[in-house]
Amino acid sequence: MLEASRAVIDLFLRERTSDFSVKELAAHAGLSERTFYRYFPRKEDAIRPVVDASLARIVSDMRAAPRDKPLRETMEEALSQSLAQENTLNWENFLSVVNETESFRAVWLQILTDAEVALARVVAERLGLSPDSQRARLAGAVLATAGRLAMEQPFSAGRKRDASKVLAECLELLGPTLFEEPAGGRQPVRRPPPQRSRQGRR
């Protein structure tokens, strides 16, 4: 699925458009139409595996970073490393393609929403918070938005800039409080009580 996703994105980037039929995309990816639909219910879903893999790499790198490293620096380094590993992905053209139609834009926005949740969990783990706490959710949303701006801004002025530096500038505007351990040390992580199954109810 990941290889098929890369093939589809490569085609989009090369032609700078997503205006292809499923039959054309399946043939380019070396799949039958039936297999393509099994992997991707809609052609817009074909961009998800590659982007999800990049997000998973960022999350993994943030989790693996030393606990004493500031969270903002951890995010900056994780984004930089992810971009270095995805050096074949032209983000300028990619963002142009995903904003080409409402259906692709909807998938992109869902990816960003998923990123907020994943990053909120990392923040919660590192700061000893509940992943459902307001602070963790806000931090996840901020990191996802700052990451998106970092990906977009290097090209917005017609000149490329290092995305990790743009991310650092965005996070610097927020001040340090959001990404530091709460005063008084780590808070106990409260998890919701397990839900009883319907079969167990009377």
Disulfide bonds with the S-S distance in Angstrom:
none
